[in-house]
Amino acid sequence: MTSRFALILLLSVPLAAQTVTGQLEGHTIDTSGAPIAGVKLTARNTESGTLRESASD
């Protein structure tokens, strides 16, 4: 009976997968402080080597 209760309890708890998220924010500007559009941006995860590329707007 106890093992059946434990099984029901475990199955009724929603399982959450691990999710890794992040966010980078900043400004692309020239030496005078004017914004620069269309700059290629690359972020690399140093542990996995994964790259994410984007461009500034």
C-alpha positions, 0 to 999 in steps of 0.5 A: 500500500505504501509503495502504491501511494508513493508511486501515485504521489510521484506521478502526480507531481509535475516534472520541470525540465532544466531550462537555460536562458539568458539575455544580453543588452547593450548599445553599439556606438562609435567613438562620438557616441552615435548609434551604429546599426547592423553590427554583427554580434556573436555570443559564445557559450564557453562551456559548450562552444554554442554560438548565437549570432544577431545584428544590432538594429 
